[in-house]
Amino acid sequence: MTCDPRFKILFEPVAIGPVTAKNRFYQVPHCTGMGWLRPNMVADVRAIKAEGGWGVVSTEYCSIHPTSDDIPFPTHTLWDDHDIRAHRVMTDKVHEHGALAAVELWMGGGGASANFFSREVPMDVVSMPNGHGDPFQSRAMTKSDIADLRRWHRKAALRARQAGFDIVYVYATHHYLLDNFMNPAINTRTDEYGGSQNNRMRLVREIIEDTKDAVGDTCAVAVRFSVDDGGGADGTPVIGDRMEIFEALAELPDLWDINVADYSLEMGASRFVQEGALENYMATVRSKTTKPVVTVGRFTSPDTMASQIRRGIADFIGAARPSIADPFIPQKIEQGRTDDIRECIGCNICYSGDQKHYPIRCTQNPTMGEEWRRGWHPEKIAPKGSNDLVLVVGAGPAGLEAARALGQRGYEVILAEATRELGGRVSAEARLPGLAEWARVRDYRVGQLNKMPNVQVYMESELNLAQVLEVGAAHVAIATGSRWRRDGSGRSSTSPFDPPPPKGKTFTPDDIMAGRLPEGSVLVYDDDGFYMAGVLAEKLARNGNVVHYVTSHAMVSYWSTFTQEQVRVHRRLAELGISIMLNLELTGFDGNTAALSCVYTEREQDLPIDNIVLVTCRTPRDSLFHEVQHAIERKTAGAPKTVQRIGDADAPAIIAAAVFAGHKYARELDCQIDRDVPARVDRGTILAPGPDEG
C-alpha cells in the first residue's frame, strides 16, 4: 500500500533555520517520568518515535542549572558533561532514523519545586509563592542573577549542541520564569526588566539572541510560547498583550511552538476538549510570522492533519499524546495503513505518570515506557513459542489485547465473550458522558482481530468449567473483569454497611451503565476518587434526577488532578446544579435517609435521599479461574497446562492496567521469564558511548 495523495503534504520536508525536518510530523516536548533518572529508558522512548517516522523528536523540559531541579519530578538536565553523554544516547538513536532531535531548555523559577535536591534558592522575576504549593518563595532576581541566568542558558545551549541536538528551545510559557517576566500581573519590577511591554519582553529577547549566537548555524532555535493572556472558564484564549510581544519577536527564532495559557485546554482530556481545539486561535497566530509554526490538538485523523497544513493553520503537526498512543502514526499514514493507527483516547493516563513521578504509560499502547526495560516494540513481537491452543475468556480490554497480541504472535486463539458485545467495561463506560472516545480501545483491537484468521471470536458464550475443559486449550487466560460492590465496603471503610442498604434503592456503576436508573433524588457516593462518580453524577443530573455528590476526599474526583481535569470536573458538576459535599463518609442508608460522618471529626449528619449510587471499590470476577486452577491441581481430564487471571479479574484497576496485563500475558506465554528479576532496571548508568568516547 502507498500513501493516499491527500496526505502527501504531510511528508514534505520543511526547513527550520539551518536544519531541515524530513516531514511535518513533530513530536513536541512531553514528559515521561524518566528524565535524568532513567536516561536509557527515555532514550528508547524517543528512538521509537523516530523509527515510527516522526520528523522531529523532542525531549521533555530540561533544566539548565541546579537552581531549577524540580524534584520530585524527574526532569531532564543539562548541567554538566555527564548530561551531555546521557543525551547523546538519545540523539544518536533518533538520528539513526533520519529525525531531528530537539531539546527544551528550561528555567522554572517560582513555578518549579523549591529545589529540594540541590537546596539552591529558586529565583524569579519577583519573590513569589512556590508553584507546587510548598511553603517556600522565590528570590527576586537581581541584575547579577539575570546575568547568571543568561550565562547558564548559553552554556546549556552549547552542551545541547555537543550532545547532538539539532533544535534548541527557549522555553517561555507555562508560568515558568521567562513567562513570568512577560506577565504584567506578576512582573512589578521598576528596572529595565519591568514596567513597559518592551522591558518585560527584554529577557526573552536576550535569551533568544544569546542562544542563536551560541549554536550558530549548526542548530535551529525554537521558542515555546503562548500568545494569549489566559482565558475564560472554558479556557477560550483571550488575545491581548502577549500577542503584541509575539509580533515584536515574530522573526527572531527559527520556529515557534505555540500553546495556550490554560494547560487543561492545551492537553485537555477528551471528556472536555475535542481534537483540534486550538484551530481558531492558531489561525490568528500563524498570520503574524513567516517562521514555521507547530502546535498541538491531539491529532489522530490524517484528514484533520492534512487540512490543518493545507489551510495554513500550522506548518507542522505537533503531537505528544498521539505519538505516545502510536509512535508509528507517520509510517502508517505513509504506507496507507491508516486503519492500523492506535488512536489516542485522551484519557491523560500518560500525563499522570509525570504527575505521580513514575515512568510513562498509555492506555492504548501497552509497550510505552517498556521499550528499554522489557525490550518491547509497539509493532513487533516474538513469534509463538509452541503450537498450543490458547483460550481467552472475556473480551474486555485485557482479553481483547491478549487475544490480539497472541494472534500477532501466531497462536491459534479462541476468544469467548459472555455478552453480545465486545469491549467489556470499555464499551459500557464509553456510553457515559464525555467518554465516547474511550471506545477506541475496543475498536482498534477488534479491527486487528478481524484481520487474523488464527483468532476465533465467540460472543454470547459464557463458559463454565466443563465447557472450558471441553475446548481442550493448553493455556487459559481468565479476563472476566470485576463488579462494583453494593455493600458500602471501600476505601474509607472496609466493612459493609450494617444493616445492609435496601436493594431496590441502592445502585452501583454497573447498574447505571446497564440502563437501570433510579427515580427521585440520588446521592452519588465517591469513595473511589477518579472519574466514575463524576460522570455518573453528570449522567443522572442530565436524566432529571436531583443529585448530591458526596465524597470522602477533600475535592471532587481528586485523582483527576493527575490527569489535568479535576478543575473541569468540579466546574461541570457545579454548572449542572449538583450539590457537592466533601470530606464526608457514607456510613449507612435505610432507604430514606443517608447517614454521613465527617472524616476529620466524626460528626454525624443525615441527608434525606431516595437512592444512593455506591462508587467504592470492585470485586474480581474470578470464580472460573479458581475452578480451572483446581482442575489442574486434580489433573482433571482436559485441564489446561496453565491458567492465569489478567486485568480486573486479577486486580481491578484502570483500563491502562488491564490492557497492559493482557499484553504482558501474550508476550510472556511460552517464554522463559525470570520471575525474580522480571525486567531491567535503569539505574542512570549510561550504557552507550558519549560524543568523545569510542
C-alpha positions in Angstrom: 0.0 0.0 0.0 1.1 3.6 -0.7 0.3 6.9 0.8 -3.0 8.4 -0.1 -2.4 11.5 -2.3 -4.5 13.6 0.1 -1.8 13.1 2.8 1.3 13.6 0.8 1.5 17.2 2.0 2.3 15.7 5.5 5.6 14.3 4.1 7.0 17.4 2.6 10.4 18.4 4.1 10.4 21.7 6.0 13.4 24.0 6.7 13.8 25.2 10.3 16.6 27.7 10.1 19.8 25.8 9.3 18.3 22.3 9.6 15.5 20.5 7.7 12.8 18.2 9.0 12.1 15.3 6.7 8.3 15.7 7.1 5.7 17.7 9.0 5.3 15.3 12.0 6.7 16.9 15.1 6.8 15.2 18.5 6.6 18.3 20.7 8.3 18.2 24.2 6.4 16.0 26.6 7.3 14.5 30.0 8.0 10.8 30.5 8.5 10.5 34.3 12.1 9.4 33.4 14.3 12.4 32.7 17.8 12.3 34.2 16.8 9.4 36.5 16.3 6.9 33.7 18.3 8.0 30.7 18.3 4.7 28.9 14.6 4.2 29.2 13.8 7.7 27.9 16.3 7.4 25.0 14.4 4.4 23.7 11.0 6.1 24.2 12.2 8.8 21.8 14.0 6.4 19.5 10.8 4.5 18.9 9.1 7.8 17.8 11.9 8.4 15.3 11.7 4.8 14.0 7.9 5.4 13.6 8.6 8.3 11.2 8.4 11.4 13.2 10.5 14.2 11.6 11.3 15.9 14.9 11.6 14.3 18.3 11.9 16.4 21.3 12.9 15.9 24.9 10.8 16.9 27.9 11.7 20.1 29.8 15.4 20.2 30.5 16.8 22.1 33.5 19.8 24.3 32.7 21.1 24.7 36.2 20.6 23.4 39.8 18.6 26.4 40.7 15.7 24.6 38.9 15.8 20.9 39.8 12.0 20.3 40.2 12.4 17.2 42.4 10.4 15.0 42.8 9.6 15.5 39.1 12.4 13.7 37.2 13.2 16.3 34.6 16.0 16.2 32.1 19.1 18.2 33.0 22.0 19.7 31.1 24.1 20.8 34.0 27.4 19.1 33.1 29.4 16.7 30.8 27.6 13.6 32.3 24.3 15.1 31.0 25.9 15.5 27.6 26.7 11.8 27.4 23.2 10.9 28.6 21.5 13.0 25.9 23.9 11.7 23.3 22.4 8.2 23.8 19.0 9.7 22.7 20.2 11.9 19.9 22.3 9.2 18.3 19.3 6.8 18.2 17.0 9.5 16.9 19.4 10.4 14.1 19.7 6.7 13.0 16.2 7.1 11.7 16.7 10.4 10.0 14.8 12.5 12.5 15.9 15.8 14.1 16.4 15.9 17.9 15.2 18.9 19.9 15.9 19.8 23.5 13.7 22.1 25.6 15.9 24.2 27.8 14.1 25.2 31.0 14.4 27.5 34.0 11.5 27.0 36.3 11.6 30.0 38.7 8.8 30.1 41.2 6.7 27.7 39.0 9.1 24.8 39.8 9.7 23.0 43.0 11.6 24.5 45.9 14.8 22.8 44.7 14.6 20.0 47.3 17.5 18.2 45.7 20.0 21.0 45.1 18.8 23.2 48.0 19.6 26.2 45.9 17.2 29.2 46.3 14.7 29.5 43.5 14.8 32.7 41.5 12.1 34.5 39.6 11.2 38.0 38.4 9.9 38.8 41.8 9.6 37.0 45.1 6.6 34.8 44.8 5.0 31.7 46.3 6.1 28.3 45.1 4.0 27.0 42.2 3.6 23.5 43.7 2.1 24.8 47.0 5.3 24.1 49.0 5.9 26.7 51.9 8.8 28.4 50.0 9.1 31.6 47.9 11.5 32.5 45.2 14.1 35.2 45.4 13.5 38.3 43.3 16.3 38.3 40.7 19.0 41.0 40.8 20.8 42.2 37.7 23.6 39.8 38.7 21.1 36.9 38.8 19.9 37.8 35.3 23.4 37.9 34.0 24.0 34.5 35.6 20.8 33.1 34.0 21.9 34.3 30.5 25.3 32.7 31.0 23.8 29.4 32.3 21.3 29.3 29.4 24.1 29.9 26.9 26.3 27.2 28.4 23.3 24.7 28.3 22.8 25.6 24.6 26.5 24.8 23.9 26.1 21.5 25.8 23.0 20.7 23.8 24.9 21.3 20.5 27.7 19.0 21.8 25.1 16.4 22.8 23.9 16.2 19.2 20.7 18.2 19.3 19.5 19.9 16.1 16.9 22.2 17.7 17.4 24.1 20.9 14.4 25.6 22.7 13.9 28.7 24.6 11.0 27.8 27.0 8.9 30.9 27.5 5.5 29.7 28.6 3.6 27.5 31.1 4.0 30.0 34.0 7.8 29.4 34.4 10.4 32.0 34.8 10.6 33.6 31.3 6.8 33.6 31.1 6.6 35.4 34.4 8.9 38.1 33.2 6.4 38.9 30.4 3.3 38.8 32.7 2.3 42.3 33.8 0.3 40.8 36.7 3.4 39.3 38.1 6.3 41.5 36.9 6.2 44.5 39.2 9.9 45.4 38.7 10.8 49.0 38.3 14.1 48.5 36.4 14.7 47.9 32.7 13.2 44.4 33.0 9.8 45.5 34.3 7.1 48.0 33.6 6.7 48.6 29.9 5.9 45.8 27.5 9.3 46.3 25.9 11.0 45.9 29.2 9.0 42.8 30.2 10.0 41.1 27.0 13.6 42.2 27.2 14.9 39.0 28.9 13.2 36.7 26.4 14.7 38.6 23.5 18.1 38.5 25.1 17.9 34.7 25.8 16.8 34.0 22.2 19.7 36.1 20.8 22.1 34.5 23.2 21.0 31.0 22.1 21.2 31.8 18.4 24.7 33.2 18.9 25.8 30.1 20.9 24.6 27.5 18.5 25.5 29.5 15.3 24.4 27.9 12.1 24.5 24.3 13.4 21.2 24.2 15.3 17.8 25.8 14.9 16.4 27.9 17.8 12.8 27.3 18.7 10.6 29.2 21.2 7.8 27.6 23.1 5.2 30.4 23.7 1.6 31.1 24.5 0.1 34.1 22.5 -2.9 34.5 24.8 -3.3 36.3 28.1 -5.3 33.5 29.7 -9.0 32.7 29.1 -12.4 32.3 30.4 -13.9 29.5 32.5 -13.7 27.2 29.5 -10.1 28.2 28.6 -11.0 30.1 25.5 -7.9 32.1 24.7 -8.0 35.9 25.1 -5.7 37.7 22.8 -4.0 40.9 24.1 -0.7 42.0 25.4 1.1 38.6 24.7 0.1 38.8 21.0 1.9 42.2 20.8 5.0 40.6 22.3 4.8 37.8 19.8 4.6 40.2 16.9 7.6 42.0 18.2 9.6 38.8 18.3 8.0 37.1 15.4 11.0 36.8 13.1 13.7 36.3 15.7 13.7 32.5 16.3 13.7 29.7 13.6 10.5 28.1 14.8 7.5 28.9 17.1 6.0 26.1 19.2 2.6 27.7 20.2 0.4 26.7 23.1 -2.2 28.4 25.3 -2.0 29.6 28.9 -4.7 27.1 30.1 -2.9 23.8 30.3 -6.2 21.9 30.8 -7.2 23.1 27.3 -3.8 22.6 25.6 -3.7 19.0 26.7 -7.3 18.6 27.7 -8.9 15.3 28.3 -11.3 14.1 25.6 -14.1 14.4 28.1 -13.9 18.1 27.8 -11.7 19.0 24.8 -12.0 17.7 21.3 -9.4 17.2 18.5 -8.0 20.4 17.0 -9.4 22.6 19.8 -6.8 25.4 19.2 -7.6 25.9 15.5 -9.3 29.3 15.7 -6.6 30.6 18.0 -3.8 29.3 15.7 -5.3 30.8 12.5 -4.7 34.2 14.0 -1.2 33.4 15.3 0.1 31.9 12.1 -0.6 35.0 10.1 1.8 37.1 12.3 5.1 35.3 11.4 6.9 33.9 8.4 8.7 31.4 10.5 7.4 27.8 10.7 4.9 27.1 13.5 4.0 24.0 15.3 1.1 23.4 17.7 -0.9 20.5 19.2 -4.5 19.4 19.1 -4.5 15.7 20.0 -4.5 15.0 16.3 -5.4 11.4 15.4 -7.2 11.9 12.0 -4.9 12.1 8.9 -7.7 14.2 7.2 -7.6 16.7 10.1 -3.8 16.8 10.0 -3.6 17.4 6.2 -6.4 20.0 6.4 -4.5 22.0 9.1 -1.4 22.2 6.9 -3.3 22.8 3.7 -5.3 25.7 5.2 -2.2 27.3 6.8 -3.2 26.7 10.4 0.3 25.4 11.2 3.4 24.2 9.4 3.9 21.1 11.5 1.5 18.6 13.1 2.6 18.7 16.7 1.8 15.8 19.0 2.6 14.4 22.4 -0.2 12.1 23.3 -1.0 10.8 19.8 2.7 9.9 19.4 2.6 8.0 22.7 -0.5 6.1 21.7 1.0 5.2 18.4 4.7 6.1 17.7 4.2 4.8 14.2 1.4 7.2 13.0 3.6 8.8 10.3 4.8 5.5 8.9 1.2 4.0 8.9 -0.1 7.1 7.0 2.7 7.0 4.5 2.1 3.3 3.9 -1.6 3.6 3.5 -2.4 1.7 6.7 -4.5 4.4 8.5 -6.9 1.7 9.8 -3.9 0.3 11.8 -3.4 3.5 13.8 -3.9 3.2 17.6 -5.8 6.5 18.2 -5.3 8.4 21.4 -8.4 8.3 23.6 -7.5 11.5 25.5 -7.6 9.8 29.0 -4.3 11.5 30.0 -3.0 8.5 31.9 0.3 9.3 30.2 0.3 12.7 31.9 -0.4 11.1 35.3 2.9 9.3 35.2 4.8 12.6 35.3 2.5 13.9 38.0 2.9 10.8 40.1 6.6 10.5 39.4 6.6 7.1 37.7 7.5 6.2 34.1 5.1 7.0 31.4 2.3 4.5 30.4 -0.5 4.6 27.9 -4.0 3.0 27.8 -3.8 2.4 24.0 -0.1 1.5 23.8 1.0 -1.0 26.5 4.6 -1.0 25.3 5.0 2.7 26.1 7.8 3.0 28.7 8.8 -0.6 28.3 11.0 -0.3 25.1 14.3 -0.5 27.0 13.2 -2.1 30.3 11.5 -5.1 28.7 12.6 -4.8 25.1 9.0 -4.4 23.9 8.4 -2.8 20.5 4.9 -1.4 19.7 4.8 -3.0 16.2 7.0 -6.1 16.6 6.6 -9.2 18.8 8.3 -12.6 19.1 6.7 -15.4 17.2 4.8 -18.1 19.1 6.8 -20.5 21.3 4.6 -23.5 20.6 1.6 -24.8 18.6 -0.6 -24.8 21.7 -4.2 -23.6 21.5 -5.0 -20.6 23.8 -8.4 -19.8 25.3 -9.1 -16.3 26.4 -12.3 -15.9 28.5 -13.7 -12.4 28.4 -13.4 -9.8 25.7 -12.9 -6.6 27.8 -9.7 -4.6 27.5 -7.4 -7.3 28.9 -9.0 -10.1 26.9 -9.0 -8.2 23.7 -5.4 -7.2 24.0 -4.3 -10.7 25.0 -6.1 -12.2 22.0 -4.7 -9.5 19.6 -1.1 -9.9 20.7 -1.4 -13.7 20.9 -2.8 -13.7 17.4 0.0 -11.4 16.2 2.5 -14.0 17.6 0.8 -16.6 15.5 -1.0 -18.6 18.1 -4.4 -20.3 17.5 -6.7 -18.4 19.8 -10.3 -18.7 20.9 -11.8 -15.6 22.5 -15.1 -16.2 24.3 -17.3 -13.4 25.4 -20.3 -13.9 27.6 -22.4 -11.0 26.2 -23.3 -10.0 22.7 -20.9 -7.0 22.7 -17.1 -6.9 22.7 -15.2 -4.5 24.9 -16.4 -5.2 28.4 -16.1 -2.2 30.7 -14.7 -0.1 27.8 -18.0 -0.4 25.9 -20.0 0.3 29.0 -18.0 3.3 30.1 -17.8 4.8 26.6 -21.5 5.4 26.7 -21.1 7.7 29.8 -21.0 11.5 29.3 -17.8 12.6 27.5 -16.1 9.2 27.3 -17.1 8.2 23.8 -13.5 8.2 22.5 -12.6 5.5 25.0 -14.3 3.1 22.6 -11.2 3.4 20.5 -9.6 0.9 22.9 -12.1 -1.7 21.8 -12.3 -0.6 18.2 -8.6 -0.8 17.4 -8.4 -4.3 18.9 -11.5 -5.6 17.2 -10.3 -4.2 13.9 -7.0 -6.0 14.3 -8.7 -9.3 15.3 -10.9 -9.2 12.2 -7.7 -9.4 10.2 -6.4 -12.6 12.0 -7.7 -15.9 10.7 -6.0 -17.7 13.6 -8.2 -16.0 16.1 -11.8 -17.1 16.6 -14.3 -14.9 18.5 -17.4 -16.3 20.0 -19.9 -13.9 21.6 -22.8 -14.8 23.9 -20.6 -17.6 25.2 -20.4 -17.6 29.0 -18.2 -20.6 29.7 -18.4 -22.8 32.8 -15.7 -25.2 33.9 -17.0 -28.1 31.8 -17.0 -26.0 28.7 -13.5 -24.7 29.3 -12.2 -28.3 29.7 -14.1 -29.3 26.5 -12.3 -26.7 24.5 -9.0 -28.5 25.3 -6.8 -25.4 25.2 -3.3 -25.8 26.6 -3.4 -22.3 28.1 -6.4 -20.4 29.5 -6.5 -16.7 30.3 -9.3 -15.5 32.5 -10.3 -11.9 31.7 -13.8 -11.9 33.2 -13.4 -8.5 34.8 -14.9 -7.3 38.0 -18.1 -5.9 39.5 -18.7 -2.8 41.6 -19.6 -3.6 45.2 -23.0 -2.5 46.6 -22.5 -3.2 50.3 -20.6 0.0 51.2 -17.2 -1.5 51.6 -14.5 0.6 50.0 -11.5 2.8 50.6 -12.8 4.7 53.7 -14.3 1.6 55.4 -13.5 -2.0 54.6 -16.6 -3.1 56.5 -20.0 -3.4 54.7 -23.0 -1.3 55.9 -24.8 -2.8 58.9 -27.6 -3.1 58.4 -27.3 -3.7 54.6 -28.8 -0.9 52.4 -32.1 -1.7 50.7 -31.6 -3.4 47.3 -34.2 -1.6 45.3 -32.8 1.8 46.2 -29.1 1.1 46.1 -27.3 1.2 42.8 -23.7 0.7 41.6 -22.0 2.0 38.4 -22.8 -1.4 36.8 -26.5 -0.7 37.3 -26.3 2.8 35.8 -24.2 1.7 32.8 -26.7 -1.1 32.2 -29.5 1.4 32.0 -31.1 0.8 35.4 -31.6 4.4 36.6 -33.0 5.5 39.9 -36.2 7.6 40.2 -36.1 10.6 42.6 -33.2 12.2 44.4 -29.8 10.4 44.3 -26.7 10.5 46.4 -23.6 9.6 44.4 -21.0 8.4 46.9 -17.4 8.8 45.6 -15.1 6.7 47.7 -13.1 5.9 44.6 -11.7 9.3 43.7 -11.2 9.1 40.0 -13.7 9.8 37.1 -16.5 7.3 37.6 -18.6 9.1 40.3 -18.3 12.4 38.4 -19.6 11.0 35.1 -22.4 9.1 36.8 -23.5 12.3 38.7 -23.5 14.1 35.4 -25.5 11.4 33.7 -28.1 11.3 36.4 -28.4 15.1 36.5 -29.0 15.2 32.8 -31.6 12.4 33.4 -33.5 14.8 35.6 -32.6 13.5 39.0 -31.7 15.8 41.9 -28.1 14.8 42.6 -25.9 15.1 45.6 -22.3 14.3 45.1 -20.7 13.2 48.3 -17.0 12.2 48.7 -14.7 11.1 51.5 -12.0 13.2 49.8 -11.2 16.8 50.1 -12.0 17.6 46.5 -14.2 16.3 43.7 -12.6 13.4 41.7 -9.3 14.1 43.5 -7.2 11.6 41.4 -8.2 13.5 38.2 -5.7 16.2 39.3 -3.1 13.8 37.9 -4.9 13.8 34.5 -5.3 17.6 34.4 -9.1 17.6 34.5 -10.1 18.0 38.2 -11.0 21.6 37.9 -13.1 21.0 34.8 -14.9 18.1 36.6 -15.8 20.2 39.6 -16.9 23.0 37.3 -19.1 20.7 35.2 -20.9 19.3 38.3 -21.4 22.8 39.7 -22.8 24.1 36.4 -25.3 21.2 36.4 -26.6 22.3 39.8 -25.3 19.2 41.6 -24.8 19.6 45.3 -21.2 18.9 46.3 -20.3 17.7 49.8 -16.7 17.0 50.7 -14.9 15.2 53.5 -17.9 13.0 54.3 -18.1 9.2 54.7 -21.3 7.5 53.9 -21.9 5.2 56.9 -25.4 3.9 56.2 -28.6 4.2 54.2 -32.1 3.0 55.3 -34.0 3.8 52.1 -35.0 7.3 53.1 -32.0 8.8 54.8 -28.2 8.6 54.2 -26.0 8.7 57.3 -22.9 10.8 56.8 -19.9 11.2 59.0 -17.1 13.9 58.8 -13.8 12.2 58.1 -12.0 14.5 60.5 -14.4 15.0 63.4 -16.7 12.0 63.0 -19.6 14.5 63.5 -22.7 12.9 62.0 -25.4 14.3 59.9 -28.4 12.9 58.0 -29.4 13.6 54.4 -32.9 12.8 53.2 -32.5 10.9 49.9 -34.4 8.5 47.8 -31.5 6.5 46.4 -27.7 6.0 46.6 -25.1 5.1 44.0 -22.1 3.5 45.5 -18.8 4.2 43.8 -16.5 2.5 46.3 -14.5 -0.5 45.0 -14.7 -3.6 42.9 -14.6 -7.4 43.4 -12.8 -9.5 40.8 -15.0 -12.0 38.9 -12.5 -14.8 39.3 -14.5 -17.9 40.3 -13.9 -19.6 37.0 -10.1 -19.1 37.5 -10.3 -20.9 40.8 -12.3 -23.8 39.3 -9.9 -24.2 36.4 -6.9 -24.0 38.8 -8.4 -26.7 41.0 -8.9 -28.9 37.9 -5.3 -28.5 37.0 -4.3 -29.4 40.5 -6.5 -32.5 40.4 -5.2 -33.4 37.0 -8.8 -33.5 35.6 -9.1 -34.7 32.0 -8.9 -31.9 29.6 -7.4 -29.5 32.1 -5.0 -26.9 30.5 -1.3 -26.7 31.3 -1.7 -23.2 32.7 -4.5 -20.8 33.8 -3.9 -17.2 34.6 -6.1 -14.2 35.6 -5.5 -11.0 33.8 -6.8 -7.5 34.1 -9.6 -6.7 36.5 -10.3 -10.3 37.2 -6.8 -10.4 38.8 -6.7 -6.9 40.4 -9.3 -4.2 39.5 -7.5 -1.0 38.3 -7.6 1.5 35.4 -8.2 0.5 31.8 -4.5 1.0 31.0 -3.6 -1.6 33.6 -6.0 -4.1 32.1 -4.6 -3.6 28.6 -1.0 -3.9 29.9 -1.9 -7.1 31.7 -3.3 -8.6 28.6 -0.3 -7.6 26.5 2.1 -8.9 29.1 0.4 -12.3 29.3 0.6 -12.6 25.5 4.3 -11.5 25.4 5.4 -13.9 28.1 3.5 -17.0 27.1 5.9 -19.9 26.4 8.8 -17.6 27.3 11.4 -18.2 29.9 10.9 -15.3 32.3 13.0 -14.8 35.4 10.3 -14.1 38.0 12.9 -12.9 40.5 14.2 -10.2 38.1 11.4 -9.7 35.5 12.8 -6.5 33.9 15.9 -4.4 33.6 16.3 -1.5 36.0 17.7 1.8 34.6 20.0 3.0 37.4 21.1 6.0 35.4 24.3 4.4 34.1 24.9 5.5 30.6 25.1 2.3 28.5 26.2 3.9 25.3 29.4 5.9 24.4 29.3 9.6 24.7 30.4 12.0 22.0 34.1 11.7 22.8 34.2 8.1 23.8 35.0 5.2 21.4 
